[in-house]
Amino acid sequence: MKTIVSIFEKKWQVVLLSISIVLFLTISKDLLHSFIEDYNFYLSESLLFGTFWLLHIPFLVWGRNLLKQLNWFTKTLAALAISILHITVFSFLVFFISFLFYNHTFSFIDVFIDTLVDNGLSCLLIYTPFAFIYPKLKSKKLGKLKPLMKIKVDYKNSVQFISIEDILYIKSERPYTAIVTKERSYLHNNTLKDFLKSMPSDKFIQVHKSSIININHIDSYTSRKNGDYDVLMLNGDLLKVSRNFNKNFKKFSRSPG
């Protein structure tokens, strides 16, 4: 629990530090500009318009889940759409806050056009690289995850740890997954996708949308001559290799014993 709290606190420290830096730079820029151009500096307006840069934080957090699911062309369009949405939200905030708390209300249209002209390119230069770089960084981080050595399961009134070497196969048993060993089957809350990410890829392969097998526990297999295979496991269970998932299985079947 302490670890979770400390991670949470560190994240908020980074966010608060980022906000402080952005506000400091914005105020400093506006103050310097007012001095050079010889006009009055208003802290409240500087803070208000400084929210444009602060909005990048929530938009980047929201956009990371969206952008990683798209191809390169739709990522480019999405980066453009997020930039326009960012400017629209910012213009509305300036209009709404100035309407409520300022003596002068800033026009939504004027703010939108000015921001689009002055900072539209800045938005694109931030969101477009992020759309392409972040998913790659995320996938590299996932690739560094250490494979599981043992899996904790609940069996009757006890907690047991199963060595992955003892697992014959894992299949979907909605809403759970079943981990099958020579002795028995255990129910688990993880999805097949979760298991596939954490299992050693040289031992466990997906052969069907609902099953993953340990190739070290295959007794024999037979081709159906249509792209499908029947696989007999060491415990006598017969599993089907679907033609949609037979690419990895063919690599195994062609490899020397």
C-alpha positions in Angstrom: 0.0 0.0 0.0 2.8 2.4 0.8 4.4 1.8 -2.6 1.1 2.6 -4.4 0.7 5.8 -2.3 4.3 6.9 -2.9 3.9 6.3 -6.7 0.7 8.3 -6.6 2.4 11.1 -4.7 5.3 11.2 -7.1 3.0 11.5 -10.1 1.2 14.5 -8.5 4.5 16.1 -7.6 5.5 15.9 -11.3 2.2 17.3 -12.4 2.4 20.2 -9.9 6.0 20.9 -10.8 5.0 21.0 -14.5 2.2 23.4 -13.8 4.5 25.6 -11.8 7.1 25.8 -14.5 4.5 26.5 -17.2 2.9 29.3 -15.1 6.3 30.8 -14.3 7.4 30.8 -17.9 4.1 32.3 -19.1 4.1 35.1 -16.6 7.8 35.8 -17.2 7.2 36.0 -21.0 4.1 38.3 -20.6 6.0 40.5 -18.1 9.0 40.9 -20.4 6.8 41.5 -23.5 4.8 44.2 -21.6 8.1 45.9 -20.6 9.5 45.8 -24.2 6.2 47.0 -25.8 5.5 49.5 -23.0 2.0 48.5 -21.9 0.4 47.6 -18.6 0.9 44.0 -17.3 -2.1 42.3 -15.7 -1.3 39.2 -13.8 -4.9 37.9 -13.9 -4.9 38.0 -17.7 -1.5 36.4 -17.9 -2.7 33.5 -15.7 -5.9 33.2 -17.7 -4.2 32.9 -21.1 -1.5 30.7 -19.5 -4.1 27.9 -19.2 -3.6 27.3 -22.9 -0.3 25.5 -22.1 -1.7 23.8 -19.0 -4.4 22.2 -21.1 -1.7 20.1 -22.8 -1.4 18.0 -19.7 -5.0 16.6 -19.6 -5.1 16.4 -23.4 -1.9 14.3 -23.5 -3.2 12.0 -20.8 -6.5 11.6 -22.6 -5.0 11.3 -26.1 -2.4 8.6 -25.2 -5.1 5.9 -25.0 -6.8 7.1 -28.2 -3.7 7.5 -30.4 -2.0 4.2 -29.6 -4.9 2.4 -31.3 -4.7 4.2 -34.6 -2.6 3.7 -37.8 -0.2 6.4 -39.0 -2.7 8.2 -41.2 -5.5 8.4 -38.7 -2.9 9.4 -36.0 -2.1 12.5 -38.1 -5.7 13.4 -38.4 -6.3 12.7 -34.7 -3.4 15.0 -33.8 -5.0 17.7 -35.9 -8.4 17.1 -34.3 -7.0 17.2 -30.8 -5.2 20.4 -31.6 -8.4 22.0 -32.8 -10.3 20.6 -29.8 -7.6 22.0 -27.5 -7.9 25.5 -28.9 -11.7 25.3 -28.8 -11.8 24.3 -25.1 -9.2 27.0 -24.3 -11.3 29.7 -26.1 -14.4 28.7 -24.3 -12.6 28.7 -20.9 -11.2 32.2 -21.6 -14.7 33.4 -22.6 -16.5 31.8 -19.7 -14.0 32.8 -17.0 -13.8 36.4 -18.2 -17.6 36.6 -18.4 -17.9 35.5 -14.8 -14.9 37.3 -13.1 -13.5 40.0 -15.4 -14.7 43.5 -16.2 -14.1 42.8 -19.9 -15.4 39.6 -21.6 -13.1 38.1 -24.2 -14.9 37.1 -27.4 -14.9 33.4 -28.0 -14.4 33.8 -31.8 -11.6 36.4 -31.4 -9.7 34.2 -28.9 -10.2 31.1 -31.1 -8.9 32.8 -34.2 -5.9 34.5 -32.4 -5.0 31.3 -30.7 -5.3 29.3 -33.9 -3.0 31.7 -35.7 -0.5 32.2 -32.9 -0.4 28.7 -31.3 -2.0 26.3 -33.7 1.4 25.1 -35.1 2.7 24.7 -31.5 -0.2 22.3 -30.8 0.5 20.3 -33.9 4.2 20.2 -33.1 3.4 18.8 -29.6 0.6 16.3 -30.4 1.8 14.9 -33.7 5.2 13.6 -32.5 3.5 12.3 -29.3 1.0 10.3 -31.4 3.8 8.4 -33.1 6.5 8.2 -30.3 4.4 7.4 -27.2 3.0 4.0 -28.4 6.5 2.9 -29.4 7.9 3.8 -26.0 4.9 2.0 -24.3 5.4 -1.1 -26.4 9.2 -1.1 -25.5 8.3 -0.8 -21.8 5.9 -3.7 -22.1 8.5 -5.8 -23.9 10.8 -5.4 -20.9 8.3 -7.1 -18.5 9.8 -10.1 -16.9 8.0 -13.4 -17.7 6.1 -14.9 -14.8 7.8 -17.8 -13.0 4.8 -18.8 -10.8 1.1 -17.9 -10.8 -0.9 -17.5 -7.6 -4.3 -19.2 -7.6 -7.1 -19.8 -5.1 -8.0 -23.5 -4.7 -10.7 -24.4 -2.3 -9.7 -22.7 1.0 -6.0 -22.3 0.2 -3.7 -20.2 -1.9 -1.3 -22.1 -4.2 1.6 -21.1 -6.5 1.7 -22.9 -9.8 5.0 -23.1 -11.7 4.5 -22.1 -15.3 6.5 -25.1 -16.3 3.6 -27.3 -14.9 0.9 -25.5 -17.0 -0.3 -27.6 -20.0 -2.6 -24.9 -21.4 -4.8 -22.0 -20.5 -8.3 -21.6 -21.9 -11.2 -19.1 -21.6 -13.9 -20.1 -19.1 -15.9 -16.9 -19.0 -15.9 -14.8 -16.9 -12.6 -16.5 -15.9 -9.7 -18.4 -17.5 -8.9 -22.0 -16.6 -5.2 -22.9 -15.9 -4.9 -26.6 -16.7 -2.1 -28.8 -15.2 -1.7 -32.6 -15.2 -3.3 -32.7 -11.8 -6.3 -30.3 -12.0 -7.7 -27.1 -13.4 -7.7 -23.7 -11.6 -9.8 -20.7 -12.3 -8.1 -17.3 -12.5 -9.2 -13.7 -13.0 -6.6 -12.8 -15.7 -7.6 -12.7 -19.3 -5.9 -14.7 -22.0 -4.4 -11.5 -23.3 -2.8 -10.8 -19.9 -1.3 -14.3 -19.7 0.0 -14.1 -23.2 1.9 -10.9 -22.4 3.5 -12.3 -19.3 4.3 -15.8 -20.4 7.6 -16.8 -22.1 6.9 -16.6 -25.9 9.2 -19.5 -26.6 7.0 -21.9 -24.6 3.4 -20.5 -24.7 1.6 -19.8 -28.0 -1.9 -18.9 -28.7 -3.6 -21.5 -30.9 -7.2 -20.4 -30.7 -9.1 -17.3 -29.6 -9.9 -19.1 -26.4 -6.7 -21.1 -25.7 -3.0 -20.8 -25.1 -0.8 -24.0 -25.0 2.6 -24.9 -23.5 4.4 -26.5 -26.5 6.5 -28.5 -24.0 3.5 -30.5 -23.0 2.3 -31.5 -26.5 2.0 -35.3 -27.0 1.1 -35.2 -30.7 -0.7 -33.2 -33.3 -2.6 -33.9 -36.5 -3.4 -31.7 -39.5 -7.0 -31.4 -40.7 -5.7 -30.4 -44.2 -7.6 -27.2 -44.1 -5.2 -25.1 -42.0 -6.6 -26.4 -38.7 -4.8 -28.8 -36.4 -5.8 -31.1 -33.5 -3.3 -31.1 -30.7 -3.2 -33.9 -28.1 -1.8 -32.7 -24.7 0.1 -35.0 -22.3 -2.9 -35.3 -20.0 -5.1 -36.6 -22.9 -7.0 -33.4 -23.6 -7.5 -32.6 -27.3 -7.3 -28.9 -28.4 -7.9 -27.3 -31.7 -5.4 -25.0 -33.5 -7.4 -22.5 -35.5 -6.2 -21.5 -38.9 -6.4 -17.9 -37.7 -3.7 -18.7 -35.1 -1.6 -21.4 -36.8 1.2 -19.1 -37.8 3.1 -19.6 -34.5 2.2 -23.2 -34.4 3.6 -23.9 -37.8 6.9 -22.4 -36.6 6.9 -24.9 -33.8 5.9 -27.9 -35.9 8.6 -27.2 -38.5 11.3 -26.7 -35.8 13.6 -29.7 -35.1 12.5 -31.7 -32.1 
